[in-house]
Amino acid sequence: MDSHVPDDLINSIDDRFPCRETQLRQLAALLRPPQPNISTILVHGVEATGKSELVKAVVKVIGTGFTIVRSQECITQRHLLERAVANTKEALTWQVDEAHVGAVQERCESISAFVVVLQRLLAGKQKFIMIFDGIDNQRNAAPTLLPAIVRLGEVLPNLTTILVVRSLQPHLLHKPGIPHIHFPPYTRAETLSILSQSPLLIHAPLSPEFDSSQDTANNEDSAWLWARFTAAVWDSFGQSVARDIVSFRVVCSGLWGPFIQPILDGHYGAREFSKLLIKGRGLLQSETALVDSILPIAPAAPNVKASKPSHILPYYPAHLLIAAYLASHNPPKHDITLFSKTSISKRRKRGGGTALTPQRPSKYRKISRKLLGPQPFPLERLFAIFHAILPHRYSSGGADIMCHLATLVGLRLVVKSGGTGDILEGSTKWRANVGWEMVRDMARGVAFDVESYLME
């Protein structure tokens, strides 16, 4: 097959479409004029693999009349057929009598009418190529559209249809023996090779002694740095960012400016890739470049730790939650010692001196109250501790306290532990459902020293 392909055609197109020599030779061998006319050719491959552009370039070089019908520009099947007729008439105006072409109507309500119109347009023409780009994604298309287009060559022997599709499904065309040309995705080496042919340049002097004679050296250094930079981007983000060559170049272009900023500032040279990579490692570790947004993303400040979320409650519910935590983690027998308003001197005097007597060290290891689970408590004890820890007298009624408690219960900060079904019964037990870190942060917010009221 390759021996019949003219070398001048291969050389003129291969430079514009690197890594596609095999597909180029296959298309040229199937479409060159001395070969018998082939009714249908199927070109398939994923997005951004050069299918449409390569087919268009080969057809132009061969010199045969052709037209391209893009399905993404057509809303319905009728719109597609009428667009194909209009494009065919426009392509034939310079080869056929213009009056004859203009007399043919463009109205096509069905595939049968489309065949009749094409017979009138292509009468006396030796060969014509019609390219349907993205025909597999045509909106509002009948299931018989593709099989009917494939069989146009049976009625019009001088017509060749090329179907450019993305996904190849079984029984797509309902006809065997159709030549298939596959455009595989670009590999890592192919992608980097294609991007290296059009590198982004560093539009700034690379040294203080820069002059116009250093333009060539500047371009060479930019190309050298661009090749290594694209390889680093591929290795960092992997196949997720390189799903196609277009999106991969967009990501590389977005990261190129921040990456070469140290060069523009004069801190590093273009050949110091290792230092630039260490300096810009945050660009390759973050995924902000992969997010499509019309708003600029502000860079994060270096060496700044993320602040912990603050637990905000109103003043009195915060004290009530602190009281619930103290009631759950302090034994009831220490309430008088911890929350009594009596002065310390009187408490020591009432103790008869025994309170100041040093205690013998216990032979059992004590566990911190912060590590023990919360114990249930009645409402009377909770309200007593709440009034004791407030720095001033609480003048509101009991209904307000119950509202604050209902708020904490609704937030699952205080939960029911046991008792009857009625939450207002005296036998109902409650317990705090929060940890020490949250209570400590909330106590700091209301300027309360909670550690002084917690037994060890």
Residue pairs with C-beta under 8 A, 6 or more apart in sequence:
1 25
1 26
1 29
2 25
2 29
4 29
4 32
4 34
4 35
5 25
5 28
5 29
5 32
6 28
6 32
9 28
9 58
9 61
9 62
10 21
10 24
10 25
10 28
12 61
13 24
13 54
13 57
13 58
13 61
14 20
14 21
14 24
16 57
17 24
17 50
17 53
17 54
17 57
18 190
18 193
18 194
18 197
19 186
19 190
19 193
19 194
20 50
20 54
20 183
23 54
23 181
23 182
23 183
24 54
24 58
26 179
26 181
27 41
27 43
27 54
27 55
27 58
27 181
28 58
28 62
29 35
30 38
30 41
30 179
31 38
31 41
31 58
31 59
31 62
31 64
31 129
31 160
32 62
33 62
33 63
33 64
33 127
37 127
37 153
37 157
37 158
37 160
38 153
38 160
38 179
39 150
39 151
39 152
39 153
39 154
39 157
39 159
39 160
39 161
40 149
40 150
40 152
40 153
40 160
40 161
40 162
40 163
40 173
40 175
40 178
40 179
41 160
41 161
41 162
41 163
41 178
41 179
41 181
42 162
42 163
42 165
42 168
42 173
42 178
42 179
42 180
42 181
43 51
43 55
43 162
43 163
43 164
43 165
43 180
43 181
43 183
44 51
44 164
44 165
44 166
44 167
44 168
44 180
44 181
44 182
44 183
45 51
45 166
45 182
45 183
45 184
45 185
46 166
46 183
46 185
46 244
47 166
47 244
48 244
48 245
48 246
48 247
49 183
49 184
49 185
49 186
49 244
49 245
50 183
51 164
51 183
52 68
52 131
52 133
52 164
54 183
55 131
55 162
55 164
56 68
56 131
59 66
59 129
59 131
60 66
64 127
64 128
64 129
65 91
65 92
65 95
65 125
65 127
65 128
65 129
66 91
66 128
66 129
66 130
66 131
67 84
67 87
67 88
67 90
67 91
67 128
67 129
67 130
67 131
68 87
68 131
68 133
69 80
69 83
69 84
69 87
69 130
69 131
69 132
69 133
70 133
70 134
71 80
71 132
71 133
71 134
71 135
71 137
71 138
71 139
72 133
72 134
72 137
73 83
74 80
74 83
74 138
74 139
75 139
75 140
76 139
76 140
77 138
77 140
77 141
77 142
77 145
78 108
78 109
80 138
80 141
81 108
81 111
81 113
81 114
82 106
82 107
82 108
84 114
84 130
84 132
85 104
85 106
85 108
85 114
85 117
85 118
85 121
86 106
88 118
88 121
88 122
88 128
88 130
89 101
89 102
89 104
89 106
89 121
91 128
92 101
92 121
92 122
92 125
92 128
93 101
95 125
96 121
96 124
96 125
101 121
104 117
104 120
104 121
105 117
106 117
107 113
108 114
108 117
111 144
111 145
111 148
111 149
115 152
115 155
115 156
118 152
118 156
118 159
119 155
119 156
122 128
122 156
122 158
122 159
125 158
126 158
127 158
127 160
128 158
128 159
128 160
129 159
129 160
129 161
129 162
130 159
130 160
130 161
130 162
131 161
131 162
131 164
132 149
132 161
132 162
132 163
132 164
133 164
134 164
134 165
134 166
135 145
135 146
135 149
135 163
135 164
135 165
136 146
136 163
136 165
136 166
136 167
136 169
136 172
137 166
138 145
146 163
146 172
146 173
146 174
147 173
147 174
147 175
149 161
149 163
150 161
150 163
150 173
150 174
150 175
150 178
151 175
152 159
152 161
153 159
153 160
153 161
163 173
165 172
168 180
185 244
186 194
186 245
188 234
188 242
191 230
191 234
191 242
191 245
191 248
192 227
192 230
192 231
192 234
194 245
195 226
195 227
195 230
195 245
195 248
195 249
195 252
196 223
196 226
196 227
196 230
199 222
199 223
199 226
199 227
200 222
200 226
200 252
200 253
200 256
201 218
201 219
201 222
202 218
202 221
202 222
202 225
202 260
202 263
202 264
202 270
204 263
204 264
205 214
205 218
206 214
206 217
206 218
206 221
206 263
206 269
206 270
207 214
207 269
208 266
210 218
218 270
221 269
221 270
221 271
222 270
224 270
224 271
225 260
225 270
225 271
225 273
225 276
226 256
228 273
229 252
229 255
229 256
229 259
229 273
230 252
232 277
232 284
233 241
233 248
233 251
233 252
233 255
233 284
234 241
234 242
234 248
236 284
236 285
237 251
237 284
237 287
237 290
240 290
241 247
241 248
241 251
241 289
241 290
242 248
251 289
251 290
254 289
255 283
255 284
255 289
258 280
258 283
259 276
259 280
259 283
260 270
260 276
262 268
262 275
262 276
262 279
262 280
263 269
263 270
263 276
267 279
268 275
268 276
268 279
277 284
283 289
288 297
291 297
308 441
310 441
310 445
311 438
311 441
311 442
311 445
312 445
313 321
313 442
314 404
315 446
316 394
316 400
316 401
316 404
317 404
317 407
317 408
318 442
318 443
318 445
318 446
319 386
319 389
319 390
319 446
319 448
320 382
320 386
320 401
320 404
320 405
320 408
321 408
321 413
321 414
321 432
321 434
321 439
321 442
322 389
322 439
322 442
322 443
322 446
322 448
322 450
323 382
323 385
323 386
323 389
324 377
324 382
324 408
324 413
324 414
324 430
324 431
324 432
325 374
325 432
325 434
325 439
325 450
326 338
326 385
326 389
326 450
326 453
326 454
327 377
327 381
327 382
327 385
327 432
328 374
328 375
328 376
328 377
328 431
328 432
329 369
329 370
329 372
329 374
329 375
329 432
329 454
329 455
330 338
330 369
330 453
330 454
330 455
331 455
332 377
332 381
334 455
335 381
335 384
335 385
337 347
338 453
338 455
339 384
339 385
339 388
339 389
339 453
340 347
340 388
341 388
347 355
348 355
348 356
366 456
368 456
369 454
369 455
369 456
370 436
370 454
374 431
374 432
374 433
375 431
376 417
376 418
376 429
376 430
376 431
377 429
377 430
377 431
378 426
378 427
378 428
378 429
378 430
379 405
379 426
379 428
379 430
380 426
382 405
382 430
383 401
386 394
386 401
387 394
389 448
389 453
394 401
405 414
408 414
409 415
409 416
409 423
412 433
413 432
413 433
413 434
414 430
414 431
414 432
414 433
415 430
415 431
415 433
416 423
416 428
416 429
416 430
417 429
417 430
417 431
418 428
418 429
419 425
419 427
419 428
419 429
420 427
420 428
422 428
432 439
439 450
440 450
440 451
443 449
443 450
